[in-house]
Amino acid sequence: MRAHEAGALHADISNRGPAWLRTPEDVNALLPTLWPRSVTRGADGAVAVAGLSVRDIAAEFGTPVYVLDEADLRSRCRDFRAAFPTEDVFYAGKAFLCRAVVRMIAEEGLHLDVCTGGELATALSAGMPPERIGFHGNNKSVAELGRALDAGVGRIIVDSFTEIDRLTALARERGVRPRVLVRVTVGVEAHTHEFIATAHEDQKFGFSLAGGAAANAAFKILDEGVLELRGLHSHIGSQIFDASGFEVSARRVLALQAQIRDARGVELPELDLGGGFGIAYTTQDDPATPQDLAKRLRKIVDSECAAENLAVPHLSIEPGRAIVGPAVFTLYEVGTVKTLDGIRTYVSVDGGMSDNIRTALYDASYSATLASRASDAQPLLARVVGKHCESGDIVVKDEFLPADVQPGDLVAVPGTGAYCRSMASNYNHVPRPPVVAVRDGQARLIVRRETEEDLLALDVG
Ligand SMILES: Cc1ncc(COP(=O)(O)O)c(C=O)c1O
């Protein structure tokens, strides 16, 4: 790949795609790991979810639209609950939060992580029991902390000495004793298939372990006695497939647990190992099942506790992407198809970086399929791009679509449940797409489409 000052995406002018991308034997095939569990191709060749054709969904709700397979989301919640029956599973709401999803995860027995006042308001307004809410964030305001205390949230994950002071003052004022975890920066950074264990911890989240801040935060809370210190928390990254990052982080955080016991005679009863469990976006990703994850995490924690002579703490985890990511696909309509001879075919859809920023932001890889029909045409390597005024407005960098893909076709991109609608923007004044939940052949709107009136209503100048 040639270097380019505007970034790698601008430099790659070959039309061969990445080495791993193979010409499919059947360009209409749907790889089960990429799609919500109820997705099939109907007799007419169109993709259907829970028995409902995407053509019907597009006709009723328009495009682009995020399509949520409700049974899929619920089954992923159940898989985590079954794999972690004695632990607490906190759904990380930052991945995607709306009231209907709050109700689904609450009904399925999960807890919920929020990290802003807005997420907290959404959770509470949907009836999430406050004692099952955890409150995260590196810069929670005094007002947000006060609201969390007044609502009675189950735990607050403290992230700075300033926050400990703020929360202590608020707790004293109210005469309450909130439960807190200390977020520890363990010097492990895990992304996709690799992790790095570093000596220093250059990031905005948490208290440094190596620098001693994490121990001092725990001592401060214990010595002041106003907040109830329940345990330590560590989150090492995202889209992780390799348990070795968790092994290093658990070892480091449990060593701190032992240090606290030795210094203050207190064994903290809880431990949260965070989220970040990977999902399949392309054929290259092979995610672990929740059962596998549970087995590996328990083994790591058990052996580290034995090594430190600690009782095994009550564990919690915080999956976001692994629950909602695979349950959703985005349905777009093709507007133009442009072939640059010998270079590339661009398939432009009616959304883009405003509904999925991950490709532009993280160089993320996605897959796509022609969804409104099956095709006998040869596979053609294409790039699915959006409608925004930005050449980096790419939805799917490289994918084989049938060579007869044309304007008016529907294209579906799987794996868009996490960090797509929740990170959506109004760039170019494009209204954000709706979210439609499908169950037993019925579709219902759970987040409506934004309108130009909505955008103009904010513009009061
Ligand atoms: C503290 C914490 N927990 C959980 C998560 C969820 O991560 P994922 O959606 O990758 O599982 C995040 C993501 O940023 C996080 O910061």
Ligand as a Chemical Component Dictionary entry (heavy atoms), coordinates in Angstrom:
data_LIG
# 
_chem_comp.id                   LIG 
_chem_comp.type                 NON-POLYMER 
_chem_comp.pdbx_formal_charge   0 
_chem_comp.three_letter_code    LIG 
# 
loop_
_chem_comp_atom.comp_id 
_chem_comp_atom.atom_id 
_chem_comp_atom.alt_atom_id 
_chem_comp_atom.type_symbol 
_chem_comp_atom.charge 
_chem_comp_atom.model_Cartn_x 
_chem_comp_atom.model_Cartn_y 
_chem_comp_atom.model_Cartn_z 
_chem_comp_atom.pdbx_ordinal 
LIG C1 C1 C 0 -15.663 0.765  30.914 1  
LIG C2 C2 C 0 -16.213 0.111  29.707 2  
LIG N1 N1 N 0 -16.936 -1.013 29.864 3  
LIG C3 C3 C 0 -17.472 -1.648 28.797 4  
LIG C4 C4 C 0 -17.294 -1.169 27.518 5  
LIG C5 C5 C 0 -17.943 -1.908 26.382 6  
LIG O1 O1 O 0 -17.057 -2.373 25.443 7  
LIG P1 P1 P 0 -17.577 -3.346 24.280 8  
LIG O2 O2 O 0 -18.787 -2.706 23.684 9  
LIG O3 O3 O 0 -16.444 -3.407 23.337 10 
LIG O4 O4 O 0 -17.915 -4.650 24.927 11 
LIG C6 C6 C 0 -16.541 -0.013 27.302 12 
LIG C7 C7 C 0 -16.323 0.501  25.948 13 
LIG O5 O5 O 0 -15.716 1.468  25.668 14 
LIG C8 C8 C 0 -15.998 0.651  28.433 15 
LIG O6 O6 O 0 -15.286 1.772  28.298 16 
# 
loop_
_chem_comp_bond.comp_id 
_chem_comp_bond.atom_id_1 
_chem_comp_bond.atom_id_2 
_chem_comp_bond.value_order 
_chem_comp_bond.pdbx_ordinal 
LIG C1 C2 SING 1  
LIG C2 N1 SING 2  
LIG C2 C8 DOUB 3  
LIG N1 C3 DOUB 4  
LIG C3 C4 SING 5  
LIG C4 C5 SING 6  
LIG C4 C6 DOUB 7  
LIG C5 O1 SING 8  
LIG O1 P1 SING 9  
LIG P1 O2 DOUB 10 
LIG P1 O3 SING 11 
LIG P1 O4 SING 12 
LIG C6 C7 SING 13 
LIG C6 C8 SING 14 
LIG C7 O5 DOUB 15 
LIG C8 O6 SING 16 
# 
